[in-house]
Amino acid sequence: MAIVEEGEYKGNAMLVLKNTEDDRWPFQFGLKKAKLIVEHIDDIKKFVEKHDKPEAK
């Protein structure tokens, strides 16, 4: 499960998603991109379903 935190960059609120607490390159974005994600969440889900491959065990 990802770790979700709020941060700040140059006075702007950021959402930070980490795979682990020690993640060196977390996925982070601000309000403008968050709104785009929310607006297009169904397209993002379709993209994941189309390209997600089962993990090798």
N, C-alpha and C positions, 0 to 999 in steps of 0.2 A: 504494500500500500504506500502510495506517495505521501510525502510530507508537504503540507501546504502552509505557507507563512505569508504574512504581509511585510513588505519592506518599503523602502523609499529611495528614489534616485533623483537628485537635483530638485528636491522638494515635491516630487510627484509620487503618488501612491503606486506601488508595484505589487503584483501577486507573484509569489515565488513557489515553484513546484520542484521538489527534490525527490530523487529515487531513494536516497538514503540521507541520513544526517550529515555525512561527510561528502556529499555530492559536490564535485569540483566545478561542474558546469550546470547549474540548475536552469530550468526553463522559467523565464520571467518576462512579464509583460505588464503594461499599464492599462489604464481605463479605456483608452481608445481601442486598443487591440482586444481587450476583454469584451467590449461591446460588439465588435466584429465576430468574435468567437460565438457569443450568445446568439447573435442574429443568424449565424450559419451553422449552428450545432448539428442540424440534421445532415448537412452536406459533409461535415467532418466525420460523423458516425458512418455514413455510407463509404467514405474514403477508407476508413479503418477496416470496415468489413470486407471491402474489395481487396485490400492489400495485405491484411493480416494473415500471416502464415502460422500454423501450429508450431509451437516450440519443439525442438528435437529433445527427446528424453533419453 
